Amino acid sequence: MPQDLLTMSGEEFSISNILKEDERIQDNPDLLEKILAVFDFTQYILDDDENLTKSANLNGNARTLLDKRIEELFLGDSD
């Protein structure tokens, strides 16, 4: 495994591990779960080239999907 994919403690890189070390999130497991869900959904969207512009940014439809997912997670079902 390349060195740049390891954390300082030698563990495999994981956004979850990084966020768990953040003092602002440690006392709020629900917030951690929501942040990780947004990260996972963003990765899912980015994996599909149909969601990207020529410059590799999210296109309008993908941004709308991401906005709706964030709204669902943090504000509840908006329907």
N, C-alpha and C positions, 0 to 999 in steps of 0.2 A: 504494500500500500504506500503511495507517495506520502512523504512527510507532511505536505501541506493539507492533507486530509485528516490529520491527527490533531487533537486538542493538546493543550499544554500538558495535560496529565497523561498523554499517550493513548487516550481512548479514541475510537473512531469518531470522526466528525459527525455531530448530530445536532440539529437545531434544538431538539428537545433538551439535550444536555446543557447547551449554552443558556437557554431560557430558564432552566431550573436553577441555574447559578445566579440569576438576576434577583436581587433582593426585593425589587418591586413586584415580582411575580410569585415568589416563594410562599407567601401567605395567602395566595389566591389561586388554588388549583383549577377553579372554573375558568378563570381568565387564561391560564396556561393552555387548557384544553381548547378554548376558542381560538387562540392565536395559532396553535398547531393545526387546527382545522383549516384556517385561512391559508396557512403555508402549504398544506397538502393540496387544497383545492387550486391554489395558484400554480403549483407544480403540475397538476393534472391539466390545467388549461394550457400552460406553456409547452407541454409535450405534444400538442396537436398543432401542426404548422398552419392549419386552417384558421387558427385563432390569432395568427401573427401578421403584422404588416411586413413589408419588404425590409424594413429596418429592425425587425424582430421585437417590435413593441406589440402590446395587446391591441387588437382591432376593437372597434366600437362594440360589437356583439360580445366579445370576450370580456371587455370591461364591464358591460352591463351584467353579465353572468356573475362576475366577481363581486360587483357592488351588491347584487341581490343576495349572494351567499353571506357576505359580511353583515348585511342587514338582518338576515335570518338568524345568524349566530348571536349578534349583539342586541338586537331589538325584538327578537321573536319573529314568528311567522307573520309576514305583512299582508297575507291574503285574508 
